[in-house]
Each structure stands twice: as structure tokens, then as C-alpha cells.
Amino acid sequence: MKKYKTKKKNWIKDMRVPQRMLLVYLIGGILPLLITSIYTNMQTRRMMVDLTEETQREELSLIASSIQESIMVVGNVTRLLSEDRQTYQLAETTYSNQFEFLKDVTNYTAIQDYLNYYQQDISEITIYLDNPSVEHTVIDNADNIAYLGDYIITQEWYQKASQLEDLVYWHYQEDANGYLSPRAARVVRDSNGDVAAVIAVTMQYSRVAEAINERAVDTFLFYNNSSMVYSNLETGKVYPFLSEKLREEEENAYSHKVLSGVEEYLLTYQSIKPQDSVNYYSLVSIQKYQEIMSNVNKINLRAFFPEILGMIISIVLIFSFAVLYDQRINQMRLQMHRVAQGEYDKVVPVGGNDEIGELYQELEQMMKDIQALMARVVEEQVQKEKLHTRQKEVEFKMLASQINPHFLYNTLETIRMNAVVNHQTEIEELVKMLARIMRYNIQVTDQMVTLKAELRMVQYYLKIQNYRFGDRITSEILIEEGVDQETLVMPLIVQPFVENAFIHGLEQKDSDGRLTIHVGMKGDVVEIIIEDNGVGMDYYTLGQIRKSMREDSGDQIHIGIRNVNQRLRIQYGEEYGVKIESNLGCGTRIFITFPYNSQKNA
């Protein structure tokens, strides 16, 4: 058994890419496709039913919202007219002639204003007055005002509306064009609680008809789930079971299957309930399930032939793609072999934006990185040699400027001891600090020193200058909290600028000279600012110094500044080094920047 599994595994490994792709397609493509087609057909039927139900609910909801808006407008107009003072005046005033009545009617413009403003929602407004003085008055201009006579009183809608207190009676009635439309009636009562007038407002027929007629599904507007107000049914088409089914439901909105005989229907219902009313309207749509399923069957039948054709085409395409893919794999393998052998000049690009093309781009990038790395190694070696040469130049210049250092140390030590014997503490302190500075400078190598040691030598130098100038020049070193003074720096990067500040800037001031050395951090960069208020430099002199700092060799005057800047840039990179700002008569500011180094001297 184990041998069989091993043989089978080796057989799969030994297959070529085109054969694998065809096998995978047949097993993992054709067979699942057949199973999926059957499953999809069943799910499509279910989804089509669900989608139809959801669509019917949403469409009826939109139509209901539109009708509801118009119903709200109609209801609000009946309320506003019932609260209008002129309505009471027309109902309660006893008119001696028709001219007085005509005058009040002419001044009563609210009805026409509402008809004009809400013409899309309202088709008719009629106020029936229970005022005997206007019973026999005939006025052409009072079409919207009528007498509440026996004809109106005997009608069902009036009798039900007159029984309501502070409610609107909704019903339906033919409008001026003979169409059935929703209608609202509100009773206006006098101070005794008797009927003074009845306000009847009819909704526009088009608000119902246009929305329902646009639907392809049979749709109805019912009143109290019993009387049909409007429908888009074809002539002679009826659903005798519909009213009975509606009376069985109590929900405001639903969509489900109903059975009538052997036929199944999708019934969708949405109620429309006006405010301040116990009556309501209902939007209902009905559709045969057979019609819904017939659409699914047509879709599945149309999809069968493309599936067979698609399988044939896909087999041809997958075989062609497999052969092309195999060729590109072999080409890619050849290029990788050449890169591994270091034969970069023989590498041929593999085109395309597919995975193999992207893989070649990675290979090409790796080849470039290798070449760049080799060049960078060479460049770094050259930079190290340059830095070493610069350091040796510093050492040489320091040593060349000294005459027998041991003799000088011994002489300084003799002077210091004499000062101690003679209790000359200031001379002793000066000689001690001078000796340390000279020893530090002479012993400079290419080794890194701590920031603390570098600043300590600067502090010695400032103390010596303080003895020399006294109160004429003040100096201080400010170190921000958080600066790690154990970070490693190149030696002699601060002292040359401090010396220049005294020699070229502060010595010429008679009083109030000031030098500040500020050490801070900006992220992972250490920044040292040396600022004085000396004589400064003009624009030309500053330009000469900046030019000298950018050149590998230049004048011998600014060799110290140039040397520090180049050492920093060689060691840390072009973004670091020295920057100088100065204005004539205002002083000079030096910025020294280098990266923070967390490593400590061993």
C-alpha cells in the first residue's frame, strides 16, 4: 500500500504542466460544473421567487409612499379649512341677500389657493354649509361652496363622517371626470356641537392611476380591504378569491404564496393608513407562480447550450494556455540559470505581465541589486579609504604643528607644579586644561569618541577663554534632556567652530559677547548648534565658505571647516554635515548634524 502511494505521488510529480492542467480541468472543472449547474438551477428558482417578492414589496412600498404623501396633503387641507375663521363665518352668518354672501365668498380665497398650490394632489374641494340663508342662493363663482341639503345628508359618507369627533372620514367617490378617487370628509361643528359645515377634499385621480398603470403586474387599490377603488386589470380578467384572502390578513405589509384551486399566486400587500382616521386603503399585487417559474426555465434552457460550447472552447483554451505556460516556464528557468552562473550579459527579458513576467521582473531586480550591492561594496571601501586618509591628514597636521610633544607636556607640567607650589590656582587650572586639550588633539585617530568626551574638551577650551576675556565674553553649553551623551561621534567636530567663533567673531567685540552651544535631538538625528553674536559675515564671505565646504580641495583658510564637513558626510551620508548661517553685524550660527549611534566604545 505504501509502495502504491509512493508510486502514485511520483507519477503526479513526473507529469508535465500541460498534462496537469488538463487533468485538473477535467476533474476539478467539468464534474463540478455539472453538479453546480443542477444546484444553480434549483437556487435560481428560489432566488427568482425571493427577488420577485422583494421587488414587489419595494415597488408597492414606493407607490404607497407616494399615495400616502397625497393623502397627508388632503388631510392637512381639510384640517386647515376646518380651522379657518372664514369657514365658520360662512356657516354661521345669516345672509339677507346673495350680494352679502357673494362678498364673503369672494374674500374667501383659501380654497382656490389650496387648489392651485396642491394641484398635483387635490382635484376638488367642496364645503357644504348647514346655513339655511344660502339654500336658494345661486352664485356662479361659488362652485366650491354648496348647501348641506337633504341630498348630501342622506348619503352614507356624510352620515359616517358626522358621527366622528375630530377625525377624518376617508372613502372614495367619483371626481368631476367620473373616476373613482380617495376622498376625505371632515365635519366642522359650531359652539353647540352641531354640524355647521362639512369639508370634502378629493385626491387627484392621476396620483393613483399613473403609479398603478406603470406596473406590469396586476395591481389594485382597495378600500378597507373590501371595495376595489382602482386596478390595472385587463378587460375580463378577475380574481374572485382576492377579497376573501385580504380579509384574512391583519398585517400592514406582506408578500407570500396563496393557493386558489390548483393555481399558486404570489400575493403582495401594503396598507395605507391616513392620520386621524379609522379607514384605510390597501395596495395589492398578484402574480402567478407559473409565470415566475417560466422565466427561470427559459433562462436555464438558454444557458444549457452556451455551457456545452463553453466547455469545448475552454478545453481548447486551457490546452493552448498550458503549452504557452510551459514554454514560458522553460524560458524563465534558462534565465535563472544564467543569473546563477553570473552571466548577466546573456540574460534575455521574459515579457508579459503575468506571474512569470512578474517573476522575471523580480529576477531582474535581484540581478540589479546584486550589481548595485557589488558597486556599493566597492564604493564603501573607497569611502572608508577616503575617511581613513582624511583622518590621517588630521593626525599629520596635528602632529606637524607640534614640536616635541613630550617636551611640551613636561614643560606644561613643570609650570603647573610651580603654580601649585606658589598657590597660583588659576594658572594651575589653565595649564591643566590646556594640557588636556593638547593631549586630546594630538591623540586623535580614526576611532570614534563619546559626545561627552568631545563636549568636555570644548568645555576646557571655553574655560580658558573665560580666563582670558572675563565678563567681556560669556559662553555656555546647553544639553537637552534625553540626549544620550554616550553616543559615539567623530572627534574634533565642535572645537574648530568654537575657535572660529572667538577668533573671527567675538574677539572684535568690546563687551557683551555671547557664545551658546546647544545640543539636542530631532528624532534619530543629533543636532549641535553653535551660535555667537559676533561681527558675523557678509553674503560674499559666507558664499566663499559654503563653496569651500562643498569642494574636496580649496583654500587653506577654511581647511578646518571643510575638513569637518567632509568627514561627517563621508562617514554618515550626504544629508548630514555642517550648515552655516550668518549676517554681518548680527553673528553666526553653525548647525552640525549626524545620526544617533547607540553603540558604545568597547
C-alpha positions as CSV (number, residue, x, y, z in Angstrom):
1,M,0.0,0.0,0.0
2,K,2.8,2.4,0.9
3,K,4.6,1.5,-2.3
4,Y,1.5,2.2,-4.3
5,K,1.1,5.6,-2.6
6,T,4.7,6.5,-3.4
7,K,4.4,5.4,-7.0
8,K,1.2,7.5,-7.4
9,K,2.9,10.5,-5.8
10,N,5.9,10.2,-8.1
11,W,3.5,9.8,-11.1
12,I,1.9,13.1,-10.2
13,K,5.3,14.8,-9.7
14,D,6.5,13.5,-13.1
15,M,3.6,15.0,-15.1
16,R,4.3,18.0,-17.3
17,V,2.5,21.2,-16.7
18,P,0.1,20.9,-19.7
19,Q,-1.0,17.4,-18.6
20,R,-1.5,18.5,-15.1
21,M,-3.6,21.5,-16.2
22,L,-5.9,19.3,-18.4
23,L,-6.3,16.7,-15.7
24,V,-7.1,19.3,-13.1
25,Y,-9.6,20.9,-15.5
26,L,-11.4,17.6,-16.2
27,I,-11.6,16.5,-12.6
28,G,-11.9,19.9,-11.0
29,G,-13.8,21.7,-13.7
30,I,-16.2,19.6,-15.8
31,L,-17.5,17.4,-12.9
32,P,-18.1,20.3,-10.5
33,L,-19.7,22.3,-13.3
34,L,-22.3,19.6,-13.9
35,I,-23.1,19.4,-10.2
36,T,-23.1,23.1,-9.9
37,S,-25.5,23.5,-12.9
38,I,-28.1,21.3,-11.2
39,Y,-27.7,23.1,-7.9
40,T,-27.7,26.5,-9.5
41,N,-30.9,25.7,-11.3
42,M,-32.6,24.9,-8.0
43,Q,-31.1,28.0,-6.3
44,T,-32.0,30.2,-9.2
45,R,-35.7,29.2,-8.9
46,R,-35.6,30.1,-5.2
47,M,-33.7,33.3,-5.8
48,M,-36.1,34.3,-8.6
49,V,-39.1,33.9,-6.2
50,D,-37.3,35.7,-3.4
51,L,-36.2,38.5,-5.8
52,T,-39.7,38.8,-7.2
53,E,-41.2,39.0,-3.7
54,E,-38.7,41.7,-2.6
55,T,-39.2,43.6,-5.8
56,Q,-43.0,43.6,-5.4
57,R,-42.7,44.7,-1.8
58,E,-40.4,47.6,-2.7
59,E,-42.4,48.7,-5.7
60,L,-45.7,48.7,-3.7
61,S,-43.9,50.5,-0.8
62,L,-42.8,53.3,-3.2
63,I,-46.3,53.6,-4.6
64,A,-47.8,53.6,-1.2
65,S,-45.4,56.3,0.0
66,S,-46.4,58.5,-3.0
67,I,-50.1,58.0,-2.3
68,Q,-49.5,58.5,1.4
69,E,-48.0,61.9,0.7
70,S,-51.0,63.0,-1.2
71,I,-53.3,61.6,1.5
72,M,-51.4,63.6,4.1
73,V,-51.8,66.7,2.0
74,V,-55.5,66.1,1.6
75,G,-56.0,65.5,5.3
76,N,-54.0,68.6,6.2
77,V,-56.1,70.8,3.9
78,T,-59.3,69.5,5.5
79,R,-57.9,70.4,8.9
80,L,-56.7,73.9,7.9
81,L,-60.1,74.7,6.2
82,S,-62.0,73.4,9.3
83,E,-59.9,75.8,11.5
84,D,-60.2,78.8,9.2
85,R,-62.3,81.6,10.7
86,Q,-63.9,82.4,7.3
87,T,-65.3,78.9,7.2
88,Y,-67.2,79.5,10.4
89,Q,-68.3,82.9,9.2
90,L,-69.8,81.4,6.0
91,A,-71.6,78.7,8.0
92,E,-72.9,80.9,10.9
93,T,-73.7,84.2,9.2
94,T,-77.4,84.8,8.3
95,Y,-77.3,86.5,4.8
96,S,-80.2,88.8,3.9
97,N,-79.3,88.7,0.2
98,Q,-77.0,87.0,-2.2
99,F,-74.7,90.0,-2.6
100,E,-73.6,89.7,1.0
101,F,-72.9,86.1,0.6
102,L,-71.1,86.8,-2.7
103,K,-68.9,89.3,-1.0
104,D,-67.8,86.8,1.7
105,V,-67.3,84.0,-0.8
106,T,-65.2,86.3,-3.0
107,N,-63.0,87.2,0.0
108,Y,-62.6,83.5,0.9
109,T,-59.6,82.7,-1.3
110,A,-58.2,79.8,0.8
111,I,-59.9,77.1,-1.3
112,Q,-58.5,78.3,-4.6
113,D,-55.1,78.9,-3.1
114,Y,-55.0,75.2,-1.9
115,L,-56.3,74.0,-5.3
116,N,-53.5,76.0,-7.1
117,Y,-50.7,75.1,-4.7
118,Y,-51.6,71.4,-4.4
119,Q,-53.0,70.8,-7.9
120,Q,-50.9,67.6,-8.2
121,D,-52.5,66.2,-5.1
122,I,-56.0,67.6,-5.0
123,S,-58.7,67.7,-7.7
124,E,-61.7,69.0,-5.9
125,I,-62.5,70.9,-2.7
126,T,-66.2,71.4,-1.6
127,I,-67.5,73.0,1.6
128,Y,-71.1,72.0,2.4
129,L,-72.7,74.7,4.6
130,D,-75.6,74.0,7.0
131,N,-76.8,77.6,6.6
132,P,-80.5,78.0,5.6
133,S,-79.9,81.5,4.4
134,V,-77.8,80.3,1.4
135,E,-80.1,77.4,0.5
136,H,-81.7,79.1,-2.5
137,T,-78.7,81.3,-3.4
138,V,-77.4,80.7,-6.9
139,I,-73.9,82.0,-7.4
140,D,-71.7,81.0,-10.4
141,N,-68.5,81.9,-8.6
142,A,-69.2,79.7,-5.6
143,D,-68.6,76.3,-7.3
144,N,-66.6,75.1,-4.3
145,I,-69.3,76.1,-1.7
146,A,-72.7,74.3,-1.6
147,Y,-75.7,74.0,0.7
148,L,-75.8,70.9,3.0
149,G,-79.2,69.7,1.8
150,D,-81.1,66.5,2.0
151,Y,-79.3,65.0,-0.9
152,I,-76.0,65.2,0.9
153,I,-77.4,64.3,4.3
154,T,-78.8,61.1,3.1
155,Q,-75.5,59.9,1.6
156,E,-73.6,57.2,3.5
157,W,-70.3,59.1,3.6
158,Y,-71.9,62.1,5.3
159,Q,-73.7,60.0,7.9
160,K,-70.5,58.3,8.9
161,A,-68.4,61.5,8.8
162,S,-71.0,63.3,11.0
163,Q,-70.6,60.6,13.7
164,L,-66.9,61.2,14.1
165,E,-65.3,63.6,16.6
166,D,-62.0,65.3,15.5
167,L,-61.5,62.5,12.9
168,V,-61.5,62.4,9.1
169,Y,-63.7,60.0,7.3
170,W,-61.9,58.6,4.3
171,H,-63.8,57.0,1.5
172,Y,-63.8,57.0,-2.3
173,Q,-66.1,58.8,-4.8
174,E,-66.3,59.8,-8.4
175,D,-64.5,63.1,-9.2
176,A,-65.6,65.6,-11.8
177,N,-64.4,63.3,-14.7
178,G,-66.2,60.2,-13.4
179,Y,-63.1,58.5,-12.0
180,L,-63.1,56.9,-8.5
181,S,-60.6,58.6,-6.2
182,P,-59.8,58.7,-2.5
183,R,-61.8,61.4,-0.7
184,A,-61.6,62.9,2.8
185,A,-64.5,64.5,4.7
186,R,-64.2,66.4,7.9
187,V,-67.1,67.9,9.9
188,V,-67.0,71.5,11.3
189,R,-69.1,71.9,14.4
190,D,-70.5,75.0,16.0
191,S,-70.2,76.0,19.6
192,N,-73.1,73.7,20.5
193,G,-71.5,70.7,18.9
194,D,-73.9,70.7,15.9
195,V,-72.8,70.3,12.3
196,A,-72.1,73.7,10.8
197,A,-70.3,72.6,7.7
198,V,-68.7,69.6,6.0
199,I,-65.4,69.9,4.1
200,A,-64.8,67.3,1.4
201,V,-61.5,67.1,-0.4
202,T,-60.9,64.7,-3.3
203,M,-57.5,63.4,-4.2
204,Q,-56.2,63.6,-7.8
205,Y,-57.1,60.5,-9.7
206,S,-53.8,60.6,-11.6
207,R,-51.8,60.1,-8.3
208,V,-53.3,56.6,-8.1
209,A,-53.8,55.7,-11.7
210,E,-50.4,56.7,-13.1
211,A,-48.4,54.8,-10.4
212,I,-50.5,51.6,-10.8
213,N,-50.7,51.7,-14.6
214,E,-46.9,51.7,-14.9
215,R,-46.7,48.3,-13.3
216,A,-46.6,45.1,-15.4
217,V,-48.1,43.1,-12.6
218,D,-51.8,43.1,-11.8
219,T,-52.2,45.8,-9.1
220,F,-55.2,47.0,-7.1
221,L,-56.2,49.8,-4.7
222,F,-58.7,48.6,-2.2
223,Y,-60.8,50.5,0.4
224,N,-60.9,48.8,3.8
225,N,-59.9,45.5,2.1
226,S,-63.4,45.1,0.8
227,S,-64.1,47.6,-2.1
228,M,-61.8,48.0,-5.1
229,V,-61.1,51.6,-6.0
230,Y,-58.8,51.1,-8.9
231,S,-56.9,48.4,-10.8
232,N,-54.8,47.9,-14.0
233,L,-56.5,44.6,-14.8
234,E,-57.1,43.7,-18.4
235,T,-60.7,43.6,-19.5
236,G,-62.5,40.5,-18.4
237,K,-59.7,39.4,-16.0
238,V,-60.8,38.8,-12.5
239,Y,-59.6,37.2,-9.2
240,P,-62.8,36.3,-7.3
241,F,-60.8,34.9,-4.3
242,L,-58.8,38.1,-3.8
243,S,-61.3,40.0,-1.4
244,E,-61.6,36.9,0.7
245,K,-57.8,36.5,1.0
246,L,-57.4,40.1,2.0
247,R,-60.0,39.9,4.8
248,E,-58.0,37.0,6.3
249,E,-54.8,39.1,6.7
250,E,-54.1,41.5,9.5
251,E,-50.5,42.6,8.8
252,N,-49.7,46.0,7.3
253,A,-47.3,44.6,4.7
254,Y,-46.5,41.1,3.5
255,S,-45.7,39.0,0.4
256,H,-46.3,35.3,0.3
257,K,-47.8,32.4,-1.7
258,V,-51.6,31.8,-1.8
259,L,-53.4,28.9,-3.3
260,S,-56.6,29.1,-5.3
261,G,-57.7,25.8,-6.6
262,V,-54.7,24.3,-8.4
263,E,-53.1,27.7,-9.1
264,E,-50.5,29.3,-6.9
265,Y,-50.1,33.0,-6.8
266,L,-47.7,35.5,-5.3
267,L,-49.8,38.0,-3.3
268,T,-48.1,41.2,-2.1
269,Y,-49.9,43.6,0.2
270,Q,-49.2,47.1,1.5
271,S,-51.6,49.1,3.6
272,I,-52.0,52.9,3.5
273,K,-53.4,54.3,6.8
274,P,-54.3,58.0,6.8
275,Q,-53.8,60.0,10.0
276,D,-56.8,60.8,12.2
277,S,-58.9,58.1,10.5
278,V,-60.1,54.6,11.2
279,N,-60.5,53.8,7.5
280,Y,-57.6,52.8,5.3
281,Y,-56.6,51.8,1.7
282,S,-54.6,48.8,0.5
283,L,-52.2,48.3,-2.4
284,V,-52.3,44.7,-3.7
285,S,-50.4,43.0,-6.5
286,I,-50.9,39.4,-7.6
287,Q,-48.9,37.2,-10.0
288,K,-49.0,33.6,-10.9
289,Y,-46.1,31.5,-9.7
290,Q,-46.2,29.7,-13.1
291,E,-45.2,32.9,-14.8
292,I,-42.3,33.4,-12.5
293,M,-41.0,29.9,-12.9
294,S,-41.4,30.0,-16.7
295,N,-38.9,32.9,-16.8
296,V,-36.4,30.7,-14.8
297,N,-36.9,27.8,-17.1
298,K,-36.3,29.9,-20.2
299,I,-33.1,31.2,-18.6
300,N,-31.9,27.7,-17.8
301,L,-32.7,26.5,-21.2
302,R,-30.9,29.3,-22.9
303,A,-27.9,28.7,-20.6
304,F,-27.6,25.0,-21.4
305,F,-26.2,25.3,-25.0
306,P,-23.6,28.0,-24.0
307,E,-22.4,25.7,-21.2
308,I,-21.6,22.9,-23.7
309,L,-20.0,25.3,-26.1
310,G,-18.1,26.9,-23.3
311,M,-16.7,23.5,-22.2
312,I,-15.4,22.8,-25.7
313,I,-13.8,26.2,-26.0
314,S,-12.4,26.1,-22.5
315,I,-10.6,22.8,-23.3
316,V,-9.0,24.2,-26.4
317,L,-8.0,27.4,-24.5
318,I,-6.7,25.5,-21.4
319,F,-4.5,23.3,-23.7
320,S,-3.2,26.3,-25.6
321,F,-2.5,28.1,-22.4
322,A,-0.8,25.1,-20.9
323,V,1.6,24.8,-23.8
324,L,2.4,28.6,-23.7
325,Y,2.8,28.4,-20.0
326,D,5.2,25.5,-20.3
327,Q,7.3,27.4,-22.9
328,R,7.5,30.5,-20.7
329,I,8.4,28.4,-17.6
330,N,11.3,26.9,-19.6
331,Q,12.4,30.3,-20.8
332,M,12.3,31.6,-17.2
333,R,14.3,28.6,-15.9
334,L,17.0,29.3,-18.5
335,Q,17.3,33.0,-17.4
336,M,17.6,32.0,-13.8
337,H,20.4,29.6,-14.7
338,R,22.3,32.3,-16.4
339,V,21.9,34.7,-13.4
340,A,23.1,31.9,-11.1
341,Q,26.2,31.5,-13.3
342,G,26.8,35.2,-13.2
343,E,26.3,35.5,-17.0
344,Y,24.3,38.8,-16.7
345,D,25.1,39.9,-20.2
346,K,23.3,36.8,-21.6
347,V,20.0,37.3,-19.8
348,V,17.1,37.8,-22.2
349,P,14.0,39.6,-20.9
350,V,10.8,37.5,-20.4
351,G,7.9,39.7,-21.5
352,G,4.3,39.7,-20.2
353,N,2.5,41.0,-17.1
354,D,1.5,37.6,-15.7
355,E,3.1,35.8,-12.8
356,I,6.1,34.6,-14.9
357,G,6.6,38.2,-16.1
358,E,6.4,39.4,-12.6
359,L,8.8,36.7,-11.5
360,Y,11.3,37.8,-14.2
361,Q,10.9,41.4,-13.0
362,E,11.9,40.2,-9.5
363,L,14.8,38.2,-11.0
364,E,15.9,41.3,-13.0
365,Q,15.6,43.4,-9.8
366,M,17.6,40.9,-7.9
367,M,20.2,41.0,-10.6
368,K,20.3,44.8,-10.4
369,D,20.5,44.6,-6.6
370,I,23.4,42.2,-6.8
371,Q,25.3,44.5,-9.2
372,A,24.4,47.5,-7.1
373,L,25.5,45.7,-3.9
374,M,28.8,44.9,-5.5
375,A,29.2,48.5,-6.6
376,R,28.2,49.7,-3.2
377,V,30.7,47.5,-1.5
378,V,33.4,48.9,-3.7
379,E,32.1,52.4,-3.1
380,E,32.0,51.9,0.7
381,Q,35.6,50.6,0.6
382,V,36.6,53.7,-1.3
383,Q,34.8,55.9,1.2
384,K,36.4,54.1,4.1
385,E,39.8,54.7,2.4
386,K,38.9,58.4,1.9
387,L,37.8,58.7,5.5
388,H,41.0,57.0,6.7
389,T,43.0,59.3,4.6
390,R,41.2,62.4,6.0
391,Q,41.8,61.2,9.5
392,K,45.5,60.6,8.8
393,E,45.7,64.1,7.3
394,V,44.2,65.5,10.5
395,E,46.7,63.5,12.6
396,F,49.5,64.6,10.4
397,K,48.6,68.2,10.5
398,M,48.2,68.0,14.3
399,L,51.5,66.3,14.7
400,A,53.2,68.6,12.2
401,S,52.0,71.6,14.2
402,Q,53.6,70.2,17.4
403,I,57.3,70.3,18.4
404,N,58.4,67.5,20.6
405,P,55.0,66.8,22.4
406,H,56.7,65.1,25.3
407,F,58.9,68.1,25.9
408,L,55.8,70.4,25.7
409,Y,53.9,68.2,28.2
410,N,56.8,68.1,30.6
411,T,57.2,71.9,30.3
412,L,53.5,72.5,31.0
413,E,53.6,70.1,33.9
414,T,56.6,71.9,35.4
415,I,54.6,75.2,35.0
416,R,51.6,73.7,36.7
417,M,53.6,72.3,39.6
418,N,55.3,75.7,40.1
419,A,51.8,77.3,40.2
420,V,50.7,74.7,42.8
421,V,53.7,75.5,44.9
422,N,53.1,79.2,44.6
423,H,49.4,78.8,45.2
424,Q,48.5,80.2,41.8
425,T,45.3,78.2,41.4
426,E,44.1,80.0,38.2
427,I,47.4,79.3,36.5
428,E,47.3,75.7,37.6
429,E,43.8,75.3,36.3
430,L,44.6,77.0,32.9
431,V,47.8,74.9,32.4
432,K,45.9,71.7,33.3
433,M,43.1,72.3,30.9
434,L,45.5,73.4,28.1
435,A,47.5,70.2,28.6
436,R,44.3,68.0,28.4
437,I,43.2,69.8,25.2
438,M,46.6,69.4,23.5
439,R,46.8,65.7,24.6
440,Y,43.2,65.1,23.2
441,N,44.1,66.8,19.9
442,I,47.4,65.1,19.4
443,Q,46.0,61.6,20.2
444,V,43.2,61.9,17.7
445,T,42.8,58.8,15.5
446,D,40.1,57.4,13.3
447,Q,38.4,55.9,16.4
448,M,35.0,57.3,17.5
449,V,34.7,59.1,20.8
450,T,31.7,59.8,23.0
451,L,29.8,63.0,22.7
452,K,30.5,63.6,26.4
453,A,34.3,63.5,25.8
454,E,34.0,65.8,22.8
455,L,32.0,68.4,24.8
456,R,34.3,68.1,27.8
457,M,37.3,69.3,25.6
458,V,35.1,72.1,24.4
459,Q,34.3,73.0,28.0
460,Y,38.0,73.1,28.8
461,Y,38.6,75.5,25.8
462,L,35.7,77.7,27.0
463,K,37.1,77.9,30.5
464,I,40.5,79.0,29.1
465,Q,38.8,81.7,27.0
466,N,36.8,82.7,30.0
467,Y,40.0,83.4,32.0
468,R,41.2,85.4,29.0
469,F,38.2,87.6,28.3
470,G,36.4,87.6,31.6
471,D,33.0,89.2,31.5
472,R,33.6,90.6,28.1
473,I,32.5,87.3,26.5
474,T,30.2,84.7,28.2
475,S,29.7,81.2,27.0
476,E,27.6,78.1,27.9
477,I,26.8,74.6,26.8
478,L,23.1,73.6,26.8
479,I,22.3,69.9,26.6
480,E,18.6,69.0,26.2
481,E,17.1,66.4,28.4
482,G,17.1,63.0,26.7
483,V,20.3,63.5,24.8
484,D,22.5,60.4,25.2
485,Q,26.0,61.7,25.8
486,E,27.4,58.2,25.4
487,T,26.6,58.2,21.7
488,L,29.6,57.9,19.5
489,V,30.8,60.8,17.4
490,M,33.8,61.7,15.3
491,P,36.5,63.6,17.2
492,L,37.2,67.3,16.7
493,I,33.9,68.2,15.1
494,V,32.9,71.0,17.5
495,Q,36.1,72.7,18.7
496,P,37.2,74.1,15.3
497,F,33.9,76.1,15.1
498,V,34.2,77.3,18.7
499,E,37.7,78.6,18.0
500,N,36.5,80.3,14.8
501,A,33.7,81.9,16.8
502,F,36.2,83.5,19.2
503,I,38.9,84.4,16.6
504,H,36.7,85.7,13.8
505,G,33.6,86.8,15.6
506,L,33.8,87.6,19.3
507,E,37.4,89.0,19.8
508,Q,36.5,92.1,18.0
509,K,33.6,92.9,20.4
510,D,34.4,95.3,23.3
511,S,31.7,93.9,25.5
512,D,28.5,91.7,25.8
513,G,30.0,88.9,23.7
514,R,27.9,85.7,23.9
515,L,28.5,82.1,22.7
516,T,26.0,79.3,23.1
517,I,26.4,75.6,22.2
518,H,23.1,73.8,22.1
519,V,22.9,70.0,21.9
520,G,19.6,68.5,21.0
521,M,17.8,65.6,19.2
522,K,15.5,65.7,16.2
523,G,14.2,62.1,16.0
524,D,17.2,59.9,15.5
525,V,19.5,62.9,14.5
526,V,21.8,64.7,16.9
527,E,22.0,68.4,16.2
528,I,24.6,70.7,17.7
529,I,24.1,74.5,17.2
530,I,27.0,76.9,17.8
531,E,25.7,80.4,17.9
532,D,27.5,83.7,18.6
533,N,26.6,87.4,18.4
534,G,29.9,88.4,17.0
535,V,30.6,90.6,13.9
536,G,29.2,87.9,11.5
537,M,29.9,87.8,7.8
538,D,28.7,89.5,4.7
539,Y,26.9,87.5,1.9
540,Y,30.1,87.2,-0.2
541,T,32.3,85.8,2.6
542,L,29.5,83.4,3.6
543,G,29.3,82.2,0.0
544,Q,33.0,81.6,-0.2
545,I,33.0,79.5,2.9
546,R,30.0,77.4,1.7
547,K,31.7,76.9,-1.7
548,S,34.9,75.8,0.0
549,M,32.9,73.3,2.2
550,R,31.5,71.6,-1.0
551,E,34.9,71.1,-2.7
552,D,37.3,68.3,-1.9
553,S,40.2,70.8,-2.0
554,G,40.1,74.6,-1.7
555,D,41.7,77.5,0.0
556,Q,43.9,76.9,3.1
557,I,42.0,79.4,5.2
558,H,38.8,77.3,5.7
559,I,40.5,73.9,5.8
560,G,39.2,73.1,9.3
561,I,35.6,73.8,8.4
562,R,35.8,71.9,5.1
563,N,37.6,69.0,6.8
564,V,34.8,68.6,9.5
565,N,32.0,68.8,6.9
566,Q,33.6,66.3,4.5
567,R,34.4,63.8,7.3
568,L,30.8,63.9,8.5
569,R,29.4,63.4,5.0
570,I,31.8,60.6,4.2
571,Q,31.1,58.8,7.5
572,Y,27.3,59.4,7.7
573,G,26.0,60.4,4.3
574,E,25.3,63.5,2.2
575,E,22.2,64.5,4.2
576,Y,24.5,65.2,7.3
577,G,27.3,67.6,7.9
578,V,27.7,71.3,8.6
579,K,25.5,74.3,7.6
580,I,26.3,77.9,8.3
581,E,24.1,80.9,8.7
582,S,25.4,84.4,9.2
583,N,24.5,88.1,8.9
584,L,27.0,90.9,9.0
585,G,26.9,92.6,12.4
586,C,24.4,90.1,13.8
587,G,26.5,87.0,14.5
588,T,26.9,83.5,13.1
589,R,25.1,80.2,13.6
590,I,26.6,76.7,12.9
591,F,24.5,73.6,12.5
592,I,26.2,70.2,12.9
593,T,24.1,67.1,12.3
594,F,24.9,63.4,12.5
595,P,22.8,60.3,13.2
596,Y,22.5,59.0,16.7
597,N,24.7,56.0,17.4
598,S,23.5,53.8,20.3
599,Q,26.7,51.6,20.2
600,K,29.2,52.3,22.9
601,N,33.0,52.1,22.9
602,A,34.3,48.8,24.0
